[in-house]
Amino acid sequence: MDAVENYGSEWLNEVYQFIIEDQKRDLQNTMALLPLARTAMDKDSGKALADYGKSLAKELEKMTPWVSNRRRGLSDLRKKYKSGTTVVIPDASDGADNPLFKGATFRKDS
C-alpha cells in the first residue's frame, strides 16, 4: 500500500487502467495475427470462426469501458472549437503560462 500512500488512489487507478489497456492491445494484436495460422476449412467453419472472432473483439472492448467514455468526450470537442484550433487539455502539471502552449486554447471544463 506504499504506492497509495505516496501517490494517491487516483494515480493508482490511472496506472491500473494503463496496464489493462496494454493487455487489451496485446490481445488485439494477437487476434490480428490469428487468421495467418488458420488451416483450410469449409465455408460454415470459416463463418463460425469469424463470428467467434467478432464476439472476442466485443469482449475485449468491455475490458476498458473508460476508453469509449474518453473518446466520447474528445469527440464532443469537435462541436465546441473551430477546425484548425489547437486545444490543450491540461494535466495536473500543466499551466497556461507554459511557453509550449503559447497561442493555444485551453479547455476549461476538464
Secondary structure, DSSP 8 states (H G I E B T S, - for coil): -HHHHHH-HHHHHHHHHHHHHHHHHHHHHHHHHHHHH-----HHHHHHHHHHHHHHHHHHHHT-HHHHHHHHHHHHHHHHS-TT--EE---TT--TT-GGGTT-EE-TT-
